[in-house]
Amino acid sequence: MVTESKKPVSPGAIALATAIFTEDITRSKLYISEHLLRYGLFWEIYKATERHVALLDHEKYEEGIQGILDAFEKGTRIGEVGRLHDVSLDERLSWRKRKLESAVPTGLPLFDEVLGGGLFPGQLMVLLGGTGVGKTTGSILCAYGAAQADRKVLLISAELSREEIETKLDCKISGIRSDELLSKEPELIAKIKKFYKERRGQIHVAWFELGTATVHDLRGYYRHLKQYQSFAPDLVIIDSPDNLKAMGRHSKKFEALEEIYAAVFGWAGADRIPIVVTSDVKQASRKKRLIGVEDAGGSYEKVKKADIVIGLGCDSDMRKEDDRGEFIIWANFDKVRTGRGGVTFQVKVNPATSSWSVIRALESEEAREAPLKGKGGSTSFIQE
């Protein structure tokens, strides 16, 4: 027998269940489509109900009926989506305040300013660039910035080893080069130890061998941390989904990438957590100064659903390292759904110390022809 529902259900759900209980499958499918709009129910209910109707084809009537009732009860109703705009100002102001409080810093205050306060729950940010341009360094910066703000971070590497990722973190904290890490004075090593003591339990590092894990595996690991290790991340960083394995079988690489990035986007939205990913560009775009969504390598779907896309570009004149191993890149905020887009930062990158430092900010159109050095550009984002 169907268990009695704890919540009142719509007449449409009862009529639908009645039709199914009489094993009239054709009639039940008609009820699905006819009652959706009449009772203010949306597409997700149709899809959920359709799945449970399939159970009936295998004579699993009790599961099918109960599933349909649950779908109708849990679905979004039209009354919950629309309302008069002028009667909810106080509620919106309160929501905006809570949203700002939930923002996770990126590690660079100027970047946070452009993003409207930082990274917000459910957002997907893509650091898009070629090999060696500083994508991993940027992800380390995000992890460090979030930890400094007492936020918990799950840093996942699908490319580098645990030792390589942890060394980059140590270099960021201490400000010394990786090749000098063991030869420096004890007080610098003490600085690293002090950070981890003060921020104990703030950063969790996970690593997966190249091409062995799926997004489902990563999300499963995330849930394991929350449920069994009392570690609830405020930010997830993946370097890089391009190296993950698709769950389905695909004959072409772009199809696999579409599945992978759709799953990452779905994860961010379903668990209401910001996710930062690094991603590669087309071969032809690796020497471009300004990288945009059109330069995404493999599939445009990698950036289509993203809330934030920061293109990391580096032309040949800027890629030359100085005696400290530093070089210049352009961080182009090409797509920003909440905040201000169309801003490009000139950034000095030091991979050896896992650090970024902003030199100046320009409008993206100015940056196309801007000289490598000298004054110019917008001053509204420049640190004094």
N, C-alpha and C positions, 0 to 999 in steps of 0.2 A: 504493500500500500504506500501511497505517497504520504510523506510526513507532513503534518500541518505546518504552514509557514508562520513564523513569529510576527511578521510584518504584514499589513494588509496589502493585497496585490490588486492590480487593475482588473476590470472586467475582461479586458482583452486577454490577459494572461490566463484567467480562469477558462474563458471560451477556448483558448488555444489548447490548454491542458485537457479539456473535455474532448476536443476533437481528436487529440492524440490518443487519449485513453480508449476511444472507440476504434482505434487503429486505422483511422481515416487519414493516411499520410498526405494525400493530395489536398484534402480540405485543410489540414493543419498548416501546410505551406502557404496556402492562400491567406489564412488568418495572420500569419507572420507579417506579410506585406501590407495587409489591409489595416491592421491595428497599430502599426508603428507610429504614424503621424497622428492618428486619431487620439491616442493616449499619450502623446508627447514622448515617444521613445526613439532613440537614435540608432545609427547604423551598427554600432558595436553590439547592440542587442540582437540585431538581425543575424550577424555573423555567429554570435554565441549560440543563438537558438538553432541556427542551421547546423552547427556541429552536433547539438544534442538530438536533432531530428535524425541525423545519421545513425545515432545509437539505436533508434527505433527500427531501422532497417535490419539490425542484428538482434531484434526482439529484446532489447534491453530497455523495457518500457519504464521501469521505475527510475532508473538513472536518467533517462531522457526527459521525463516529465519534470523531475525535481530540478534538473539542470536548467530547463526552460524557465521555471518559476524563479530560480535564483537569478537568471540573466535579467528578467524583467524587473526584479527588485533592486538589483545592484546597478542597473544602467543609469546613464545620465538622462534626466528629464528636461524637457524644454523649459519648464518653470525654474529650473536651477541654472539655466544658461543666460536668460535674458531678464532684465529688470529696468525700471526707470533710472536714467543716469543721474538725475538731480537729487535723488533722495539718499544717496550713499556716499557723500563726500567724506564724512568723518571715517567711515569704514575704509575708504580708499587711502586716506592719509595714514591711518593706522597700519594698513597693509604695506604701504611704501616704507614706513619706518621699520617694520619687521623685516622687510626685504633688504634694506641697507644693513641692518644688523647681522643678517645671515651671509653677507658677501664675504668671499674668501679672497684675501689679497694675492696678487700675482708675484709679489716680490719687488715690483717697480712702481712707486706711487704714481708716476706719470701715466703708466699703462692703466692703472686702476681708475684714474681720472677720466680717461677716454672711455673706459668701459662702464662708467656710471657708478663706480664704487668698488668694482672687483668682479669676481665670478659668482654667479647666483645659482641657487639650486635648480637642477634640470638642464643647465646650459652645457653645450658641447663646444669647446674651443679647439681649433686646429692650428698648429704651428706648421706652416707649409713652406718647405724649402728643399734645396738640393743637399747632396752629401757634403758634410764638413762645414756647413754654414752656421751651425750653432743651435740646432733644434734640441738636441739632448741637453745642452747647456741651459737652454731656456726652460726645459722641463724641470731640471734640477733647481733652477732659480724659483720656479713656482712652488716646488716642494718646500724649499727653505723659507720662502716668504710666508707660506701658510703656517708652517711650524712656529715661526717667530710670533705669529698672531694667535698662538695657542689652538690651532686647528689641527686635526688629525689627518694624515695623508697616507694613502696607499699608492706607492710608487711601483709600477709594474714595468719590467723590462722584457721585451720579447726579442731583444737583439744583443745587449751587452750582458756580461756575467754579473753575478752578485758582487764580486770583488771590484769590478770596474765601476759599477754604479755607486757602491759605498765609498770608494776612493774619491769619486767626483763630489760626493756630498761632503766628505772630510775636507777637500780642497776649498769648496765654497765656504765652509764654516771658518776655516783658518786663514784663507786668503793666500795660501802658498801653493806652489806648483806641485803637481803629482810626483815629478821626479825628485823633488827635494823634501817630500813629506817626512821621510824617515831620518833625514840628516839635519833637520832644523832644531832650534833650541827647545828645551823642555817646556818653556812657557807657552810656546805655540801649540804643542801637543796638549798641554793642559787646557788651552782654550777650547779645543775640540771636545775634550772630556767634560768640561764645564757645560757646554751647550747641551750635550746629551743627558747630562745630569738634570739640568733645568727643564729640558724638553723631553724627559723620559717618556717613551710611549707615544711620541707625536708622529713619527715617520715609520711606516712599515714597508720594507723593501721585499718585493717578490720578483722572481725571474723565471722565465720559461724558455726552453731551447727553441731556436729558430724554427718556425713552421710546425710546431708540435701542438700548440694550444689553440682553442677556439674562444670566441667571446663568451660562450656559455661556460667554459672552464674558468675564465677570469671572473665572471660574475658569481660563479659558484664559490670561488675562493673568497671573494668579497663578502658573500653572505655567511660563509664559515667564520670569518673574522668577527662579524657582528654577533652571531648567535652563540659561538662557542669560545671565543677568546676575548670577549668584551671590548673589542676594538671597532668602533663605529666611525669610519672615515668621513671627513667633511669634504674631501677632495680626492678624486682618483686621477692618476696620471698614467698614460699608456704610451710607451716608446718601443715600437710603433705598431699600430694595427695592421700596417702593410705587411708585417711579418707573421701575422696570425693565419690560422687555417680556417677555411670555411667549413661549415657543417654539411652543406649540400655538395653534390658533385657538379662541377662546372667545367665546361670545355674551354672557356675563355677566362683569362685572368680578371678582366674588368667585371665579369659577373660575380666572381668570388669577392672582389673588393666591395661591390655594391651590397652584397649580403653582410659582410663584416661590418661596414660602417653603418648600415641600417640597424644592426644589432647593438652597436655602441650607442647610437642615438637613442634607441629604445630603452636601453639600460639607464641612461642619464635621466630620461623623462619618467620612467616607471619608479625609480628609486629616489627621485628628486635630489640628485647629487650632481655637482658640476664635474665634468670630465674633461681633461686636457689631453690631447693626443698630438703626436708628431707624425708628419706625413710627407712623402716624397713628391717632387714635381716631375714634369716631363723632362726628358733628356735635353730637349732644345731650350728649356727655360732655365737651366742651371747657371747660366752666366748673366741672367737678367738682373737689373737693378731693382725694379718694382715687380714683385710677384703678386698675382691676384688669383681669384678662384678659377679663372680660365687656364691656369698653369698646372692644375692638379694632375698628378701622374696616374695613369691607369684608368681612372673613371671620375667623371664630374660628380658622381653621387657621393664621393668622399667629402665634398664641401657643400653640396646642395642643401642638406638638412642642418648643417652646423649653424650655431648662433653667432659664432665669432670665428673669423678666418684672418690670421696674421701671416702675411707673406714675408718670408725672410730672404731677401735678395742680396747678391754680392757680385758686382761687376769685376772685371779682371784687374782694374786699377786698385780696387779696395781690398782684394783678397790677399795682397802681399802682406805677410806678417812682418812686424818690426822685431827688434832684438828681444822683446819680452814675449813674443809669440802672439801678439794681439793683432786683430784686423778689424775692418769696418764693415758693417752690414746695414741694410735698410729694413726696418720693421714696418711693413705697410699694413695698416688696419683697413683691409679691403672690404670686410663685411662685419658689421656690428649691429645686431638687432636692438640692443638696449645700450644707449650711449652715443658716442660720436664716431662715425666712420670718416674715411677720407683723410686721415692723418697718418703721416709717415715719420718715424723716428730714425735718426742716424745713431747707431749703437756701436760701441766698441766691445768686441767679444774677446775674451781670453779663455780658450778651452782648457788650458793647463790649470787654471784656478777656478774653472766653472763659474765665471762671472760675466755679467753684462753691465755696462754703464752707458746711460743716455748722454749723447753729445748735444743734440738739438732736435727740434721738431719743426716740421714743415707741412704745409698742405701737400697732398699727394701729387698734384699737378706741378707744384714748385720743385718737388724732389726729383722729377724726371730729368731736369736739366741743371740741378744744383751742383756746384763744384764740390770736390771732396772735402776741402777745408775752407774756413772763413765764416764770416757772419752772414745772417740772412734768415728769412723764413719767419714763421709765426713765433711769437714770444709767449703766448698764453699758456703753453705747456712747459716752458723752460724753467728748470730749477735755478733758483738764485744762488 
